[in-house]
Amino acid sequence: MLVVPRKHRHRLSLLAAPCVVGAVALTACGASGSQGGAAVTVTITPTVTATGGPAAPATPTVPKSDDIGRAFDYGAVVSSTTVAGVTVIKLDRYTWKGLDDAKLARQGLPVAPFKGKLPYENLNTRLVYTLPVAAGARILYHHCVAADQPLQTKSVAMKDFLPLVDPEKTVVVALDAQGRVTAAENIPGCPG
């Protein structure tokens, strides 16, 4: 038991109330073993917690076309995704043997089946071109059963070009002024 001289009892009663409250929070409050009645200062700093929900996710934006200024492009579709409701493809550009790329960009290619050696080549496998697809674009898949028979043609989605292999995998795309695909058709090879 702590013995407090009579002249310090008033001071002790003033200090006791905060100590009782502080004792609950701090588990210990008291004076040193000296009889001098040294005051104990307890500082409590409130913690402010910001409340608010997580930041809203950013709305995805449709990427710009890498082909602005071209009327046509040609190659293989290597990916097809949907961004903000718009189909976006990655096109690995191919070279049509004997045709200047600037001319292909202006005039495109005739969509006709070929027979024999592949008339195209992939000169750069590292570059791909991002092309958004315009709403209502005409996408056609052509298949050649035999050179003396008509092509089998059906409407498809851009993703349907992904699994195609030689000699059907290359696609010619028509582009609008913003570089968006307005039409796409594969150029099939016929079994020989």
Secondary structure, DSSP 8 states (H G I E B T S, - for coil): -----GGGHHHHHHHHHHHHHHHHHHS-----SSTT-----------------------------TTTT-SEEEEEEEEEEEETTEEEEEEEE-EETT--HHHHHHH------EESS-SEE-S-SS--EEEEEEEEEEEEEEE-S-TTS--EEEE--GGGGTT--TTT-EEEEEE-TTS-EEEEEE--EE--
